[in-house]
């Protein structure tokens, strides 16, 4: 039976192979271990195998895990990667290091107001709905720069880049089209804002194409922790 450490090593190996194929350094790409619905014990096991960055989709679950682990594992970097209702922004602002899914001025402003003064600014990515699917969160590409301007004016937030969930497809041409568009948007944003350095795109099914198109952070969950328990 493979362990979490085994699966983490396999994921890192796959990232390294994908990077080498497109003449990139594997060190340019970070692995975000998506630990939603998984117990604290699994996160500790991944930590002991060297993993430091974890992603959570559910606010209250994530806040519980952060509180449970913050004293013994203070160097864990916590990323919120799920949709966020405005009445729960305080939990993200008070607990997480990163927020990947900002798609409204109102959310950005609430996160800024609720970020404790003793904490470092919250690292923020703008979520782009690159596939233009009604069921997905995110903004159209045309709204990126106005939202970026809002975020950059808020002292308790730091604009770090873009996040997207492209179409779930085996159509390589469509994958390439969407990832290339994201890469171009990222280049535009990076040119305008010196703090921008993160392109959060790519999961298990499209990791190779995402890395080819410049992803700096890939999100992998079940391939590390096993299938999720959606009853939680």
N, C-alpha and C positions, 0 to 999 in steps of 0.2 A: 504494500500500500504506500502510495506517495504521500509525503508530508507537505505542509505549507511551505517549509523551507525548500523542498524539492521543486515545488511549483513556482515559487518566486525565482529560483535560479533558472528554470526553464523560460520564464517570462523575460528575464534580463538577457538571456542568451538570444531569444527571438528578437528583442530590441536591437541588440548588438549586430546581429546578422542583417537586419533590415537597414540599419545605419550604414554598415559597410558596403552594402549593395549600391547605395546612392552617394558614396564617398563622404559620409558624415561621420563625425566622431560619436560613439555611443554616449559619451559624457555630456553631449548636448541635449540628451533626451531623458527626462525623469519619468519614473514609474510611479503612478498614483494607485495604490492598492485600495480598491473600493470595498469597504467592509460593512456596507449596509446589511442589516438583519443578522450579522454575525456576532457571536459573543465576544466579550472582552478577552477571554482566554485565547481566541484565535488571533486577535490583534497583538497580544503579548508574544505569541509564538512567531508571528511575522516580524515583530520588533527584534526578537532574539536572533532572527536570521539576517538582520541588517536593515530591514525596511523602516523608514522614518516618516513617510508621507502617506496619509490615509484619507480616503474620501467617504463622506457620509451624505445620504440623500434625504434623510428624515431628521428634522430639526431636534425634536425632543430626544430621540434615540442617540443622536450625535452628542448632544449636550450631556446626557447621562454618561456616555463613554469617556468624554473628555474629563468630566469631574472624577470619574473612577480612576483615571490613569495619570492625571496631571502631576501628582506628587512624586510618584515613582518613575514616571517616564516623561519628564518635562520637555524633552527635545523632540517629541512627536510634533509633526506639522499637520494640522487639521484643515481639511478642505471641505467646504460645503458645496455640493454639486447638484443638488436637487432644486425643484421649483420652490419658491418661497412666497408665502402669503404675508401681506404687510403687517398682520397682527402677530407675527412670529419673528420679525426682524431683530428684536432685542436679544433673542437667544443666539442668533448668528453673530451679532455685533459683540456680545459679551464672552463668547466661547471660542470662536473659530479664528484661524489665522488667514484663511483665504475664503473668498466667495466667488464662485465661477459663473453664477447665473443671473447677474444683474441685467435687467431688460427694461427698467422704468426709472425715470428721474425720482419718483416718489420713494421707491425702494432704496435707491442710493442715498437720498437725503435722510431717511429714517436710520439707515445703518450708520451714517456719519454722526447723527445726533445721539445715537445710543451706544456708540463705541466708548468704553471707559477711557478716561483721560490717562490712566496709568499704563494702558496697553499700546503697543506699536500700532500704527495705522493698519486697517484691514486691507489686505491685498485683494483687488477686485478684477475680475474678468467680465467683459460684456458678452452676453450670449447672443449669437447670431442664429436666426432660423434660416440656415443656408438652403434647406430643401423646400422652404415655403410650404410646409405642411401645417394645416390648421390645428392638428393635435399636438404640435410641439411648441414649447416656449421659445422665446427669443424674439429679436427684432429684425426687420428687413435690413439689408446692408446699407440702404440709404439713410437709415437713422443712426448709424454707428457714430459718426463724428459729433452730432449734437449731444448724444448721451455721453460721449467721452469728454466733451467740454464741461458738462455738468459734473461728472465724477472728479475731474482734475481740479475743480474749484473747491472741493470739499476737503478740509484739512485732516480729517481722520480716516480718509480712504486713500489708497495708492492704486492708480490704474496700472495694471500689469499686462493686460492683453485681451485675447479673445478665446471664447469657448464655443463649440458647436457639436451637435449630434447630427451628422449627415444622414441621408437616406440609408436605411438598412437594405442593402442590395448586393447581389453578386455581379452586377453590371459594372465592370471595371471602368468603362468609359464615363458612366455617370459618377462613380466614385471620384475619378480623376477630375472631372469638371467641378464638382463641389469643393473638393480639397484645394484645387488650384485657385478657385475664387476666394476661399478663406485665406490662402497664402498671400494673395494680392491685397486683401483687406488688411491683413496683419502688417504687411510692409507699409501701407499707407498710414496706419495708426502708429507704427513704430517711428516713422519719420516725423510725425507731429508731436509725439510725447516721448521724452527720453527714458521714462520709467518702464516703458513697454518692452517686455522680453519673453512673454509666455504665449504660446499658441497651443491651447488645450484641445486637442482633437485626436481621435483614434482610440478604438477599443479592440477587443480580441479579434473581431471579424474583419476589421479594416486597418489594422495597425501598420501593416507594411506600406500601404499607399499613403497613409497619413504621415509617416516618417519621411517617405520620399518627397512629400509636399511641404516639409518644413516643421512638422509638429515638434514641440519641445516638451510636451507632457502627454503621456498616454494613460488612459484609465482602464484598469483591468480588475475585474472582480471575481467572478465564478471560476476563472482559470487558475486563480490563486487559492481561494477559500472554499471552492466547491459550490454546488447549486445553492441558491438563496432560498431562505424560508419566507415565502410571501405571506404567511399567516401572521407574521409579526406586525 
